[in-house]
Amino acid sequence: MKINLPSGTKAEVANPLNGDPERGMVIIPDVMGLRPLFVDLAKELAEKNQWSVCVFDLYPGQEDLEVGERLATAGLLKDEDVLGDAIAAAEATNCDPVGILGFCMGGMYTLKAAATQRFDRHCSFYGMIQVPDQWQGSGQGEPLDSLKLGDPSSVLAIIGSQDDWTPPDHVELLTKAGVKVVCYEEANHGFVHDASRPAHRPVEAADAWRQATQWFQKDC
């Protein structure tokens, strides 16, 4: 179901076909934002797990930007806007508790979402642990600083050992902060969520989803 969040940002909500949802789930997509890949993912997660799922766009009003333009303008994104939309998306699920997961850039914002204390559990799929130099901007806070304002033990980070966006020294900082890290050897950036990408690793992706699903089943 297509909706607009209070900010005007486009979003989609998916609910299980039968029965009431057992929890809410917010998805923050990768840099390319809301598109059929994530609409389908929301529907799949809703049906498989009995969740109410809301996914929203990262670049509201700029949906036609190409990937290069999105990467170049990431520094203009503001945490207060993205996390405000995440909180609004949580409300759109009409559930309690609500978890949050995100991929790549969305994984970075999932780490930052810990500071809102709105979500009971978080799962970051290869989210940037430090804001990349080319994404620095006045509205971009550091994920590790946000973690300190929330509960790092509520965060699961899915990482690939060959991912240049999440180098080992950054991963070590994440572990020291109290985040649970699951690292897949030989996996590169984006190995889970998009089967069309060369980096996709179906065996590791299946295990990562198992880990994530179990994470959200805890303390429900």
Residue pairs with C-beta under 8 A, 6 or more apart in sequence:
1 12
1 13
1 14
1 15
2 10
2 11
2 12
3 10
3 11
3 12
3 13
3 54
3 92
4 10
4 11
5 11
5 56
5 85
5 88
5 89
5 92
6 88
7 60
7 81
7 84
7 85
7 88
8 60
8 61
9 56
9 57
9 60
9 85
9 88
10 34
10 56
10 57
10 60
10 63
11 34
11 54
11 55
11 56
11 57
11 85
11 89
11 92
12 34
12 38
12 39
12 42
12 54
12 55
12 56
13 42
13 52
13 53
13 54
13 92
13 93
14 39
14 42
14 43
14 45
14 46
14 47
14 52
14 53
14 54
15 21
15 46
15 52
15 53
16 46
16 47
16 50
16 51
16 52
17 47
19 50
20 50
21 46
21 50
21 51
21 52
21 93
21 95
22 49
22 50
22 51
22 220
23 51
23 52
23 95
23 96
23 97
23 98
23 99
23 216
23 220
24 51
24 52
24 53
24 54
24 90
24 93
24 94
24 95
24 96
24 97
24 98
24 99
25 45
25 46
25 49
25 51
25 52
25 53
25 54
25 93
25 98
25 99
25 100
25 101
25 216
26 53
26 54
26 55
26 56
26 86
26 89
26 90
26 93
26 98
26 99
26 100
26 101
26 119
27 38
27 41
27 42
27 45
27 53
27 54
27 55
27 56
27 100
27 101
27 102
27 106
28 55
28 56
28 58
28 82
28 86
28 100
28 101
28 102
28 103
28 105
28 106
28 107
28 109
28 110
28 113
29 35
29 37
29 38
29 55
29 56
29 57
29 58
29 102
29 103
29 106
30 103
30 104
30 105
30 106
30 190
30 193
30 194
31 58
31 67
31 70
31 71
31 74
31 104
31 105
32 67
32 70
33 57
33 58
33 59
33 63
33 70
34 55
34 56
34 57
34 58
34 63
37 193
37 194
38 55
39 55
41 55
41 193
42 53
42 54
42 55
43 53
45 51
45 53
46 52
46 53
49 213
49 216
51 93
51 95
52 93
52 94
52 95
53 93
54 89
54 90
54 92
54 93
55 89
56 85
56 86
56 88
56 89
57 63
58 77
58 82
58 105
58 106
58 109
59 65
59 70
59 77
60 85
62 73
65 73
71 134
71 135
72 134
74 105
74 132
74 134
74 135
74 137
74 140
75 134
75 135
75 136
75 137
75 140
76 137
76 139
77 135
77 137
77 139
77 140
78 137
78 139
78 140
79 109
79 112
79 139
79 140
79 141
79 146
80 139
81 139
82 109
82 112
83 109
83 112
83 113
83 115
83 116
86 100
86 109
86 113
86 116
86 118
87 116
87 118
90 98
90 100
90 118
90 119
97 119
97 120
97 121
97 220
98 118
98 119
98 120
99 119
99 120
99 121
99 122
99 123
99 216
100 110
100 113
100 119
100 121
100 122
100 123
101 107
101 110
101 122
101 123
101 124
101 125
101 212
102 108
102 109
102 110
102 113
102 123
102 124
102 125
102 127
103 125
103 126
103 127
103 190
103 192
103 193
104 125
104 126
104 127
104 128
104 165
104 189
104 190
105 127
105 128
106 125
106 127
107 124
107 125
107 126
107 127
107 128
107 157
108 124
108 127
108 128
108 129
108 131
108 143
109 127
110 122
110 123
110 124
110 127
110 155
111 122
111 124
111 127
111 129
111 143
111 144
111 146
111 147
111 155
111 157
111 179
112 141
112 143
112 146
113 119
113 122
113 146
113 150
114 122
114 146
114 147
114 149
114 150
114 151
114 152
114 154
114 155
115 146
115 147
115 149
115 150
116 150
117 149
117 150
117 151
119 154
120 154
120 219
121 154
121 155
121 156
121 215
121 216
121 218
121 219
122 154
122 155
122 156
123 155
123 156
123 157
123 158
123 212
123 215
123 216
124 155
124 156
124 157
124 158
125 158
125 192
125 193
125 208
125 212
126 158
126 159
126 160
126 163
126 165
126 166
126 189
126 190
126 191
126 192
127 143
127 157
127 166
128 135
128 143
128 165
128 166
129 143
129 144
129 157
129 166
129 170
129 171
129 173
129 174
130 142
130 143
130 144
130 170
130 173
131 140
131 141
131 142
131 143
132 165
144 173
144 174
144 177
147 155
147 177
147 178
147 179
148 177
152 177
152 178
152 179
153 178
153 179
153 180
155 179
155 180
156 179
156 180
156 181
156 182
156 211
156 212
156 215
157 171
157 174
157 179
157 180
157 181
157 182
158 182
158 184
158 192
158 208
158 211
158 212
159 166
159 171
159 181
159 182
159 183
159 184
160 166
160 183
160 184
160 186
160 187
160 188
160 189
160 191
160 199
161 168
161 183
161 184
161 185
161 186
161 187
162 186
162 187
162 188
163 187
163 188
163 189
164 189
165 189
166 189
171 181
171 183
174 181
175 181
180 215
182 208
182 211
184 191
184 201
184 204
184 207
184 208
186 201
187 199
187 201
187 204
188 199
189 199
190 197
190 199
190 200
191 197
191 199
191 200
191 201
191 204
191 205
191 208
192 200
192 201
192 204
192 205
192 208
192 209
193 205
194 200
195 202
195 205
